[in-house]
Every structure is written in C-alpha cells, then in structure tokens.
Amino acid sequence: MKIAIGLSGGVDSSVAAHLLLEAGHELIGCTMRTFDTERSRREAADAEAVARRLGIPFYEVDYRKEFLREVITYFISEYTKGRTPNPCCICNRKVKWEALLSCARAQRADMVATGHYARLEQLPEEEGGRYCIRQALTLRKDQSYALYNLKQEQLAKTLLPLGSYTKEEVRDLAGRIGLFTADKPDSQEICFISDTDYAGFIRNNIGLLRETELLDSLEQIRWEEPGNYVDREGHVLGQHRGIIHYTVGQRKGLGIALGRRIFVKEIRPETNEVVLADNEEVFSDRLYLKEVNWQARDFGKEPLGAELSARVRIRYGHAGSPALIRKLEKDGEPSGYEVRFLEPVRAITPGQAAVFYDDAGRILGGGLIEG
C-alpha cells in the first residue's frame, strides 16, 4: 500500500513512518507549510532530514492561505470574544488532514498516516460500519480528543500506527534505529506561537485580518482595553488588563487580592467585564454545544428529545465525566445539544471542545462549547 505520512520533524511521526516501512508499505513524507516562523522552518528542515534518513520521497504542501483562513482567523476571533479556543481541533479537520489528503491524491497514495497517539476503528456493519477514533492504549499520552472533529471520509483514509505504543517505547525505538529525533523535546505550545504570549500574538497579527469582514466586528469589541472585575451580582471588585488575558477557571495572574482564593467564572466581552467567584461557583452541571461532529454514533439522526449517555471530556487534560447528551429543539426544529453532567464539573470553558466517549474509549462525537 502507498501511504502519505505527515512528518512534523518530531520523534512521533518519525517512528510512525518507520513502522509503516517495516510493515512493507511504500511511503512518501509530507509536511505542511502553514505559518512562517523560525520554529516552523526548523521543523520543516527536520522533517525533510527524517525523510532522507528513512529513504523516502519528501514533499512540502503550501497551506498558508488555508491555515490563515481556518486557524489564525478562528484563534484571534475566539480570544477577542472572551472564549478559549483549541486551534488543533479545527486545524486537524480543516487544514492538516486536507493537506495530507491533497498530497496523497497528487502522489497517487492510497492512505494517509500521522504520529498521533490514538487508534482508528471501524465498527461492524451491524453497528453502522462507521469509522471512529479510539483512545490510545496508554491514556497518559492519548491524543484522541484533538481528533474528534475528523469526518468519516477523512477517517476512512487514515492510519494511526502509534495507538498501541507508549512514548517511552517510541523514543527507545527511535534511538535503536538511529533517528536523530529520539531525544528531541516534545512540542508543548500552540505551533504558531513560540511562547505563551497569546495577547502579544493577537496584537501583532490582527492586521492579517485587515481585508476581512471579521476585523470590523473585532474592532467593536474592547478586547485589549482594561475593564472591571465584577462579582456575579455586578459589584466592581477591581480592574483587569483586557479580556484576552483570561480564561474560565483561571486563578493565577489575576493581579487582585480579595483575601481568599478567587477564580474567573465568566468573561463578558460586551461589557468588558471579567466575573470573579469562589471555587465552588466555578462548577456547573451543564453546557450547550454547536458544530457537533458525530463519529461512532450518528446521534444527529435521532429524534428530537433523544438522549445519549457518554463520558464527556471538556478539555484536553480532562479525564471525562458521566453525562447525558440531549438534542434540543426550538419551534419543532433542531437547535443544538445540551450536555447534562451527573455531577458538576469545574470550569466549563466556552470555545473548548466537549468530546463524547463510550465505555470502550471510542469517540461518539463532539462539538464546541457555547458561551
């Protein structure tokens, strides 16, 4: 089989490529050019070096326009609206997989593959025959959450060779076969931001949206202006630095002393307010979703008012909590989904993804949390 493997320049994709070669497949290496930074250029050079070491052809796919349109615009827009986005979930579906599939088509490859720690499964025909992502065998490194948004046609063309490996096994294998990526540190931050200064990135790059209608709407929001910290009743407690510096559940870096532990409960861009509350007030038992994508279970075809039981993760590092997912209706028409947790969960954050799993760790579906 001929496979297009996404090479990032890191140890995971390097070992995934080696495993596919060892299994007898014909391989081509692809890397995606997205956002020009010194870091991205280094990673592309490392990816090409890996391809040379493995003796496979290498191609670079220019997806800068698509990345700007689908990821950078989304990231900036969400933060300036007081939300906390996960750009990887959007990038995987709308950019990364599309770039890989484009490379595969151009090189007449049958499948695409990546170095994600997750498993891919097709359900039996009697259960619908749908494709889905399943959690990695070792949950400590599981990356399934970021893949909830992949569509059936993308999943049908995908291979994930590392789903049954631990990170330690991958590094050990890379060392044994002489890959220079064996000791390369993992990337910890968002790929297009070299540090954690999200506000600085937005400030420096918002001009990229100058030609879009989105910029006009952003300029109506006081996303970087100081405003008031308030309590739930609206009493002013102090002044914040600008809403893009905060996220729901945050405690550190607030710059305010109230004599007790205090957390961000809500961000109100319309009034430029950040709501502070005690820890117990940051818990909630429900959330509402938009842009839901279904994988193992096509629950979207169920009748209005139907409920689905699942374990729901509300952020990448969340283990998941039992919940019921219910289809909502308005005037007899579908109007989204409600997730009701059996026990309250902490810091439900607008802009993050809520991902639904069954008892076997299969992704049933997921969507974006609304404010």
N, C-alpha and C positions, 0 to 999 in steps of 0.2 A: 504494500500500500504506500502511496506517496502522500506525505504529510507536511504541511506548513507549520513549523513550530515558532511560536512567538519568543524571541530571545531578548531579554531585558538587560543582559550584561551581568546578571547575578547568578548565584550558585544554583538556585532552584530550577530556572529554565535551562541552565547548562546540563544539569543532571537529568532532567526530563528528556532532553534531546538525546543524551547518551543512552538512556533506557530504551527509547524508541529505535535507535540504531541497533542496539543489541538484540531487539526483538525482530530484526530483519527488515524494517521499513526503510523506504527511500525518503530522505529528509531534505527540506530546504529551510534555511533560517530566515526569519523576517523580524525586523524591528520597526517600530512606528515612530516617525518623527512628528512631534506634537508641539512642544513649546520650547523655543530656543533659549537654553540656559547653558552655562558652563557644565553643570551637572549632567544635563541631558546629552550633551555632546560626548562627555566621558563615557556615559552608559552605552551610547551607540557604538563608540570605538571598542568598548569591552565586548559588546555583543558580536561585533564583526570578528574580533580576535577569537572568541569562543567557536564561531563557525569555522574559522581556519583550523583551529586545533582539532575539531571533530571531522574536518574534511568534507564539509557540506557547503553548497552554494549559499550565498547571503544576499538578501535584498532589503533595502530601506524603503518603506512606504511613507510618502509625504501626506500626512493627515493634519497639517497645521490649521487649515481653514475649518475643518470639521471639529477639531479639538477646541478652537476658539468659540465656534458657534454653539457647540453642545455642552462643553465642560466649563470653560473660563466664564462665559456669559452666565451660565447657571450658578456657578460658585459665587460670583460677585453679586448677582441679583439676590440670591438667598440670604447672604450675610447682611446686605444692606436693608433687608426686610426683617431683620431680627431673628432669622432662622439659622440653623446649624446644619449645613448640607454635608453629605458624604459623596464627594465627586467620583469616587471609584465605582460606586454602584451605577452611576449614569454613564461613565466612560466605558465600562465593560460592555454594556449593551450597544451603545450608540456609536462608539468610536473604535475601541480595541478589537472587538470581535469582527466588526465590519472591515477594519483594515486587514486583519488576518484572512478573512474570507476572500477579500479582494485579491490579496497576494496569492491565495490558493487557486483562485479561478485563473489568474494570469499565468500561473505556472502549472496549471492542469493537475493540481493536487486534489486528493480525494477528501482529506480531513484537515482540521486544524488542531493544534495542541498548545497548552500552556503549562507553566510550572506551578499552578495553584495547588494548595493543599485542600483538595476536595475530591469527591468521587462523582462519577456520572452514571446514571442508571436509567434503563428503560423499563417501565412497568409491563407486566404481561398483558396480552391483548384483552383478556377477560377483565382487567382492571383499567382499561382505557388505552394502554400502549403508549402513554405519554412519557416524554423524557423529563428527567429532573436532576438537580444537583443534590447530592447527599453529603452529609458532614464527613470530614476526613476521619480515618480510623483513629488517629490521635487527635483528640479535641483541643489540646493545648495550642496547636498550630493551625487549627481549622480555619479556612478562608471561605467557606460556603456562603456566609452572609453577604459578601460583596458580589456574589454571582446570582442572586435571587432574580435579577431583572432580565436574564437571558431568555430569549424567545425559543419556542420549540424548533424552528428551523435552524437556529444557531446551535442549539444543544445537539441536534441530530448529526451535526458535522464535527463534533468536539470530542477530543480525548484529553484525559487528565491523568497522566502517568504517576503523579506523586501522592495520590489519595490514600495509599496504604503505607506510606513512609513517614518516619519521624524526621525532624530537622537534623538530629544528630546522625541518623543513618545517611541522609543526603550529603552532609558535609564529609562524613567518613568516605563515602563512595567517591565524591569529587576529589578528595585527597589521594585515594588509591589509584585513580586513573590519570592523575597528574593535571587536573584542571586548576588554573590559577585562581579561579573564583572560590576555591574551597574555604578560604579564610576571609573572604570578603564580607564586611559587615552587612546586616540586613538594612534595607531602607526603611526608616521609621516614619518619615513625614510624607505629606502630600507631594507627589512627584514634581509638580511645577513650582513649589515653594521650597527654597533651600533652608529656611528656618521656620520658626513658629509665628512669625510676624504677619498674620493674615491681614491685619489692618493696613500695614505698610504695603503689602502686595496689592490690595484693592486700590489704595491711594495712587500707587504708581502705574496701575494698569487699567484704571477705569476709562481712560482715554481710548482704549481699544474698542470700546463700545460706542464711540462718538457718532458713528454713522447709523446706528440702530435706533429704533423707536424706544428700546428699553432704556437707553440713557436718559431720555426725557422724563420717564417715570421715576428713575432713580434719583434724579435731581430734585424731585418733590419731597424726598424723604431725608430727614436730617440725620443721616447715618453716622456722621462723624462729629456732630455738634454735641457739646456737653448738655446734659439734661438732668432730670431729677430721679433720684432713687425714691421710691414710694413704698408704703406697705399696701396690703390688699384693699384697705379702705381708702387709699389715695393720699394718706398723710405723707408729707415730704420728710424724708429721712436724711438727705444729703444730695450730693451731685456726682453723677457718673461722667466718664470720659468720652462717651459716644457708644451707641448700641452695638457696633461691630466688635467691641472688645469683650462681649459677654455671651454666655450660653446658659441654658436652663440647667440648674443643679450646681453651678459654679460657686465655690466658696473663696478660693484664693484670689488675690489680686483685686479685690473689690475696693480697697482703699477707704474703708469706712469702719469705725469701731462703735458698736452698739452695746457692748458689754456681754454679748452672747454670740454663739455660732450662728451665722446668718448665711442664707443661700439665695441665689437667683431663682425665682419661681416663674417669672414671665417677662417677656420683652414686648413693649408696646411701641412699635415704630411710628404709629400715627400721632402719638402724643409725646414721643421721645422720652419715654419713661422705662425704667427697669424696676420691676417689682421684687422686693426682698421679703423673705419669710423664714420662719424657723424650719428645721429639717423635716419635721413631721408634716408640714404643709406642702412639701415638695413631692409627696406621694400622691398618686392618683390611681383609680381603678379602671379608667377607660381612655381610649383615644379614637380618633377618626382618620380615615385613610383616603388618599386619592391615588390615581395612576397605579392601580393594582395589576400585577402580572402573576398569572397562575402557571404553575409548573406541574407537579404530580397530580394535583386535583384541579379540574376546571370548575371551580365553585361558582364562577361567574355565570354559569348556565343554570344554576339552581334557582328555584322560585323565590320571589321577594319574601323576606322574613325568615329565610332558611338560616340555620346556624351551623357552624363548623367548630369542632373542638380541636385545639392545637397548642403547642408550646410556642410562645411568641418571644422573639428577641427584639429589643427596641434600640439596640446599638451594637457595634461590632464586639465589644467586650462583655456584653450581657449574656449570661448563660441561658436565659429564657424562662418564662413563667407561664403556667397554665392559663388559658383564656378561651373565650367563646367569640367567634367572629360572626357577625350578623350583617346580612345585606339590608341596606336602608332603602326606603322609598319616599318619594315626595310626589303627591298628586298621581299616585299609581305608577310612577316611573322610577327606575333605579337611580339612587343619588349617593352612592358610595358605600362604605363599610364602617361598622363600629366594631372595635375590639374591646371586650369587657374582661378584665382580669379577675381571677377568682380571689386574689389577694392584691392589695395596692402595690404598685411598683414605683420606684424612685426616678424622678427626673425624666418624664416623658418629654422628648425634645422635638419641637416642630422642625421639619426639614430632614431628620434622620429617617431611616427605613425601619419598618416593622416587618419582620420576616417570620413566616409560619412554618413550623416543622411538625411532622408526625412522630410517633414513638420510635420509629426506626432511624430518625435523623434525616429523612427526606424533606426537601423544601416543597411545601404545598403551594406557596405563593408569597407575595409580599407587596408592600406599597409604601408611599411616602406619608409621613405623619403630618397632618394639617395642624395649623395653629388654632 
